[in-house]
Amino acid sequence: MTVWDAARTWRAALDERNGTEDLELTLRIAKITEEAGEAVQAWIGVLGQNPRKGVTHTREDVAGELADVVFTALVAIESLGLDARTTVDTCAEKALGYLPR
């Protein structure tokens, strides 16, 4: 199963369980922020910035948390009724256009 298929599968499961009202879509989009916070928390753990805790995470932990952000965003895009792959491809093309040639 591809990441794109997995995102669609998760969207369908969430739709069935929680519905598709605007509040549910809002929560799916907000979930991206929650996951981003976990990525930041892991990076703080890599740097040992919390003197009470010290070093608590690895770069691999951070990468895993960032992957959670990406996947959660893909599910949110699918939940908006759009194709995540097409949306991400369009975004990547636009971003490449900002690079100096």
Backbone as a printed PyTorch tensor [residue, N CA C, xyz], in Angstrom:
tensor([[[  0.8490,  -1.1790,   0.0000],
         [  0.0000,   0.0000,   0.0000],
         [  0.8950,   1.2440,   0.0000]],

        [[  0.5820,   2.2040,  -0.8390],
         [  1.3540,   3.4410,  -0.8830],
         [  0.8950,   4.3970,   0.2110]],

        [[  1.6840,   5.4100,   0.4570],
         [  1.2990,   6.4270,   1.4390],
         [ -0.0010,   7.1060,   1.0080]],

        [[ -0.1820,   7.2760,  -0.2950],
         [ -1.3910,   7.9190,  -0.8140],
         [ -2.6070,   7.0450,  -0.5300]],

        [[ -2.4610,   5.7310,  -0.7380],
         [ -3.5500,   4.7910,  -0.4390],
         [ -3.8470,   4.7730,   1.0520]],

        [[ -2.7930,   4.8020,   1.8600],
         [ -2.9710,   4.7800,   3.3120],
         [ -3.7140,   6.0260,   3.7900]],

        [[ -3.3930,   7.1700,   3.2040],
         [ -4.0850,   8.4160,   3.5870],
         [ -5.5680,   8.3270,   3.2400]],

        [[ -5.8780,   7.7830,   2.0650],
         [ -7.2830,   7.6300,   1.6760],
         [ -8.0030,   6.6320,   2.5880]],

        [[ -7.2990,   5.5710,   2.9670],
         [ -7.8860,   4.5680,   3.8600],
         [ -8.1930,   5.1690,   5.2270]],

        [[ -7.2470,   5.9520,   5.7520],
         [ -7.4740,   6.6270,   7.0390],
         [ -8.6220,   7.6220,   6.9420]],

        [[ -8.6690,   8.3810,   5.8250],
         [ -9.7720,   9.3340,   5.6520],
         [-11.1070,   8.6190,   5.6800]],

        [[-11.2060,   7.5140,   4.9800],
         [-12.4570,   6.7550,   4.9410],
         [-12.8300,   6.2380,   6.3300]],

        [[-11.8500,   5.7420,   7.0630],
         [-12.1230,   5.2330,   8.4170],
         [-12.5860,   6.3560,   9.3410]],

        [[-11.9250,   7.5080,   9.2540],
         [-12.3300,   8.6490,  10.0860],
         [-13.7050,   9.1590,   9.6820]],

        [[-13.9690,   9.1990,   8.3760],
         [-15.2910,   9.6250,   7.9050],
         [-16.3760,   8.7280,   8.4800]],

        [[-16.1310,   7.4250,   8.4380],
         [-17.1240,   6.4660,   8.9350],
         [-17.3290,   6.6190,  10.4400]],

        [[-16.2430,   6.8070,  11.1570],
         [-16.3280,   6.8770,  12.6210],
         [-16.8390,   8.2320,  13.1090]],

        [[-16.3300,   9.3240,  12.5040],
         [-16.5810,  10.6540,  13.0580],
         [-17.4240,  11.5610,  12.1720]],

        [[-17.7200,  11.1190,  10.9620],
         [-18.4940,  11.9580,  10.0530],
         [-17.6010,  12.9140,   9.2820]],

        [[-18.2380,  13.8150,   8.5560],
         [-17.4970,  14.7260,   7.6820],
         [-17.9440,  16.1770,   7.8440]],

        [[-18.5640,  16.4880,   8.9440],
         [-19.0080,  17.8630,   9.1820],
         [-17.8020,  18.7900,   9.3020]],

        [[-18.0420,  20.0830,   9.1710],
         [-16.9600,  21.0620,   9.2330],
         [-16.1740,  20.9820,  10.5440]],

        [[-16.8360,  20.7000,  11.6620],
         [-16.1140,  20.5750,  12.9330],
         [-15.1080,  19.4320,  12.8690]],

        [[-15.5140,  18.3120,  12.2960],
         [-14.5980,  17.1730,  12.1640],
         [-13.4110,  17.5390,  11.2770]],

        [[-13.6710,  18.2260,  10.1720],
         [-12.5740,  18.6450,   9.2980],
         [-11.6510,  19.6260,  10.0150]],

        [[-12.2370,  20.5080,  10.8140],
         [-11.4350,  21.4450,  11.6020],
         [-10.4980,  20.6870,  12.5430]],

        [[-11.0170,  19.6640,  13.1890],
         [-10.1990,  18.8830,  14.1170],
         [ -9.0970,  18.1230,  13.3920]],

        [[ -9.3750,  17.6430,  12.1980],
         [ -8.3340,  16.9470,  11.4260],
         [ -7.2140,  17.9100,  11.0300]],

        [[ -7.5830,  19.1210,  10.6800],
         [ -6.5690,  20.1200,  10.3370],
         [ -5.8050,  20.5350,  11.5960]],

        [[ -6.4930,  20.7150,  12.7100],
         [ -5.8370,  21.0750,  13.9780],
         [ -4.8760,  19.9820,  14.4310]],

        [[ -5.1780,  18.7500,  14.1110],
         [ -4.3160,  17.6190,  14.4820],
         [ -2.9150,  17.7860,  13.9030]],

        [[ -2.8020,  18.4640,  12.7610],
         [ -1.4910,  18.7230,  12.1670],
         [ -0.6410,  19.5480,  13.1240]],

        [[ -1.2440,  20.5500,  13.7500],
         [ -0.5310,  21.3920,  14.7080],
         [ -0.0920,  20.5880,  15.9260]],

        [[ -0.9470,  19.7020,  16.3850],
         [ -0.5750,  18.8390,  17.5150],
         [  0.6510,  17.9930,  17.1640]],

        [[  0.6240,  17.4000,  15.9800],
         [  1.7530,  16.5690,  15.5570],
         [  3.0210,  17.4090,  15.3950]],

        [[  2.8850,  18.6310,  14.8720],
         [  4.0470,  19.5200,  14.7390],
         [  4.6320,  19.8460,  16.1050]],

        [[  3.7800,  20.0390,  17.0820],
         [  4.2550,  20.2830,  18.4440],
         [  5.0600,  19.1100,  18.9790]],

        [[  4.6440,  17.9050,  18.6460],
         [  5.3890,  16.7250,  19.0770],
         [  6.7580,  16.6650,  18.3980]],

        [[  6.8330,  17.1200,  17.1490],
         [  8.1230,  17.1620,  16.4550],
         [  9.0540,  18.1640,  17.1320]],

        [[  8.5220,  19.3130,  17.4940],
         [  9.3260,  20.3280,  18.1930],
         [  9.7710,  19.7960,  19.5470]],

        [[  8.8760,  19.1520,  20.2570],
         [  9.2160,  18.5790,  21.5580],
         [ 10.3490,  17.5620,  21.4160]],

        [[ 10.2930,  16.7480,  20.3790],
         [ 11.3580,  15.7650,  20.1530],
         [ 12.6830,  16.4660,  19.8510]],

        [[ 12.6520,  17.5440,  19.0530],
         [ 13.8820,  18.2660,  18.7340],
         [ 14.4700,  18.8960,  19.9920]],

        [[ 13.6130,  19.4400,  20.8420],
         [ 14.0810,  19.9710,  22.1320],
         [ 14.7500,  18.8500,  22.9230]],

        [[ 14.1910,  17.6470,  22.8240],
         [ 14.7780,  16.4920,  23.4870],
         [ 16.1220,  16.0960,  22.9050]],

        [[ 16.3050,  16.2840,  21.6100],
         [ 17.6080,  16.0100,  20.9750],
         [ 18.6420,  17.0010,  21.4930]],

        [[ 18.2380,  18.2540,  21.6020],
         [ 19.1610,  19.3080,  22.0330],
         [ 19.3950,  19.3210,  23.5400]],

        [[ 18.5710,  18.5840,  24.2760],
         [ 18.7070,  18.5770,  25.7270],
         [ 18.3550,  19.9210,  26.3500]],

        [[ 17.4470,  20.6560,  25.7210],
         [ 17.1220,  22.0050,  26.1600],
         [ 16.3040,  22.0660,  27.4430]],

        [[ 15.6820,  20.9820,  27.8200],
         [ 14.9440,  20.9610,  29.0780],
         [ 15.8960,  20.4760,  30.1580]],

        [[ 16.3500,  21.3900,  31.0390],
         [ 17.3520,  21.0020,  32.0230],
         [ 16.8750,  19.9060,  32.9830]],

        [[ 15.5950,  19.8140,  33.1670],
         [ 15.0430,  18.7940,  34.0540],
         [ 15.1080,  17.4050,  33.4220]],

        [[ 15.0280,  17.3490,  32.0810],
         [ 14.9750,  16.0590,  31.3890],
         [ 16.2730,  15.6850,  30.6830]],

        [[ 17.0250,  16.6900,  30.2200],
         [ 18.2450,  16.3910,  29.4660],
         [ 17.9250,  15.8740,  28.0800]],

        [[ 18.8490,  15.1120,  27.5040],
         [ 18.6610,  14.5530,  26.1610],
         [ 17.7070,  13.3660,  26.2550]],

        [[ 16.6000,  13.4710,  25.5300],
         [ 15.5540,  12.4440,  25.6310],
         [ 15.1630,  11.8230,  24.2930]],

        [[ 15.6240,  12.4140,  23.1810],
         [ 15.2080,  11.9470,  21.8660],
         [ 16.4060,  11.8550,  20.9230]],

        [[ 16.1770,  11.1650,  19.8150],
         [ 17.1850,  11.0470,  18.7610],
         [ 16.6760,  11.7580,  17.5070]],

        [[ 17.5720,  11.9470,  16.5500],
         [ 17.1500,  12.5170,  15.2660],
         [ 16.1250,  11.6060,  14.5840]],

        [[ 16.2510,  10.3310,  14.7870],
         [ 15.2840,   9.3910,  14.2250],
         [ 13.9060,   9.6170,  14.8310]],

        [[ 13.8650,   9.9230,  16.1450],
         [ 12.5910,  10.2560,  16.7870],
         [ 11.9720,  11.4890,  16.1420]],

        [[ 12.8040,  12.4960,  15.8940],
         [ 12.3230,  13.7250,  15.2640],
         [ 11.7850,  13.4180,  13.8690]],

        [[ 12.5240,  12.6270,  13.1060],
         [ 12.0790,  12.2660,  11.7580],
         [ 10.7340,  11.5410,  11.8080]],

        [[ 10.5700,  10.6580,  12.7660],
         [  9.2930,   9.9540,  12.9240],
         [  8.1520,  10.9110,  13.2270]],

        [[  8.4210,  11.8820,  14.0810],
         [  7.3980,  12.8810,  14.4040],
         [  7.0760,  13.7520,  13.1940]],

        [[  8.1030,  14.1150,  12.4250],
         [  7.8610,  14.8910,  11.2040],
         [  7.0480,  14.0770,  10.1960]],

        [[  7.3130,  12.7880,  10.1260],
         [  6.5300,  11.9250,   9.2450],
         [  5.0640,  11.9050,   9.6900]],

        [[  4.8380,  11.9210,  11.0050],
         [  3.4610,  12.0030,  11.5070],
         [  2.7810,  13.2840,  11.0220]],

        [[  3.5320,  14.3920,  11.0240],
         [  2.9840,  15.6660,  10.5320],
         [  2.5790,  15.5180,   9.0680]],

        [[  3.4760,  14.9690,   8.2710],
         [  3.2070,  14.8130,   6.8340],
         [  1.9840,  13.9350,   6.6140]],

        [[  1.9380,  12.7920,   7.2750],
         [  0.8330,  11.8610,   7.0490],
         [ -0.4940,  12.4660,   7.5070]],

        [[ -0.4690,  13.1410,   8.6400],
         [ -1.6860,  13.7840,   9.1390],
         [ -2.1630,  14.8460,   8.1520]],

        [[ -1.2410,  15.5780,   7.5470],
         [ -1.6080,  16.5760,   6.5400],
         [ -2.2130,  15.9110,   5.3060]],

        [[ -1.6610,  14.7730,   4.9060],
         [ -2.2130,  14.0570,   3.7490],
         [ -3.6530,  13.6250,   4.0090]],

        [[ -3.9040,  13.1220,   5.2130],
         [ -5.2640,  12.7160,   5.5690],
         [ -6.1900,  13.9310,   5.5610]],

        [[ -5.7130,  15.0600,   6.0640],
         [ -6.5300,  16.2770,   6.0710],
         [ -6.8470,  16.7310,   4.6440]],

        [[ -5.8650,  16.6640,   3.7550],
         [ -6.1060,  17.0490,   2.3600],
         [ -7.1730,  16.1450,   1.7440]],

        [[ -7.0390,  14.8440,   1.9550],
         [ -8.0400,  13.9060,   1.4440],
         [ -9.4170,  14.1940,   2.0540]],

        [[ -9.4320,  14.5970,   3.3180],
         [-10.6880,  14.8890,   4.0100],
         [-11.3950,  16.1070,   3.4240]],

        [[-10.6340,  16.9840,   2.7810],
         [-11.2240,  18.1440,   2.1100],
         [-11.8220,  17.7740,   0.7530]],

        [[-11.6900,  16.4950,   0.3870],
         [-12.2330,  16.0310,  -0.8810],
         [-11.2780,  16.2150,  -2.0400]],

        [[-10.0070,  16.4310,  -1.7270],
         [ -8.9940,  16.6340,  -2.7540],
         [ -8.0410,  15.4490,  -2.7860]],

        [[ -7.3570,  15.2870,  -3.8860],
         [ -6.3720,  14.2250,  -4.0190],
         [ -5.0470,  14.6980,  -3.4340]],

        [[ -4.5920,  14.0410,  -2.3730],
         [ -3.3700,  14.4670,  -1.6850],
         [ -2.1560,  14.4290,  -2.6010]],

        [[ -2.0410,  13.4130,  -3.4090],
         [ -0.8710,  13.3020,  -4.2840],
         [ -0.8080,  14.4640,  -5.2760]],

        [[ -1.9070,  14.7770,  -5.9040],
         [ -1.9480,  15.8890,  -6.8490],
         [ -1.6380,  17.1980,  -6.1350]],

        [[ -2.2060,  17.3750,  -4.9570],
         [ -1.9910,  18.5990,  -4.1860],
         [ -0.5240,  18.7560,  -3.8030]],

        [[  0.1060,  17.6740,  -3.3520],
         [  1.5190,  17.7310,  -2.9580],
         [  2.4060,  17.9280,  -4.1900]],

        [[  2.0850,  17.2610,  -5.2850],
         [  2.8550,  17.4560,  -6.5220],
         [  2.8070,  18.9200,  -6.9710]],

        [[  1.6380,  19.5160,  -6.9220],
         [  1.4810,  20.9240,  -7.2960],
         [  2.2980,  21.8210,  -6.3730]],

        [[  2.2720,  21.5310,  -5.0930],
         [  3.0430,  22.3000,  -4.1100],
         [  4.5420,  22.1850,  -4.3820]],

        [[  5.0010,  20.9760,  -4.6820],
         [  6.4270,  20.7590,  -4.9450],
         [  6.8710,  21.5060,  -6.1980]],

        [[  6.0420,  21.4660,  -7.2330],
         [  6.3740,  22.2060,  -8.4560],
         [  6.4650,  23.7000,  -8.1800]],

        [[  5.5390,  24.2190,  -7.4100],
         [  5.5430,  25.6430,  -7.0520],
         [  6.7970,  25.9810,  -6.2550]],

        [[  7.1330,  25.1370,  -5.2870],
         [  8.3310,  25.3730,  -4.4610],
         [  9.6000,  25.3600,  -5.3070]],

        [[  9.6810,  24.4380,  -6.2580],
         [ 10.8370,  24.3780,  -7.1420],
         [ 10.9780,  25.6560,  -7.9700]],

        [[  9.8560,  26.2620,  -8.2870],
         [  9.8780,  27.5040,  -9.0390],
         [ 10.5030,  28.6650,  -8.2870]],

        [[ 10.5790,  28.5660,  -6.9710],
         [ 11.1900,  29.6190,  -6.1550],
         [ 12.7140,  29.5310,  -6.0920]],

        [[ 13.2500,  28.3860,  -6.5020],
         [ 14.7030,  28.2250,  -6.4670],
         [ 15.3550,  29.0350,  -7.5810]],

        [[ 16.5450,  29.5720,  -7.3120],
         [ 17.2370,  30.2900,  -8.3900],
         [ 17.6310,  29.3100,  -9.4910]],

        [[ 17.6160,  29.7960, -10.6810],
         [ 17.9600,  28.9340, -11.8300],
         [ 19.3550,  29.2220, -12.2980]]])
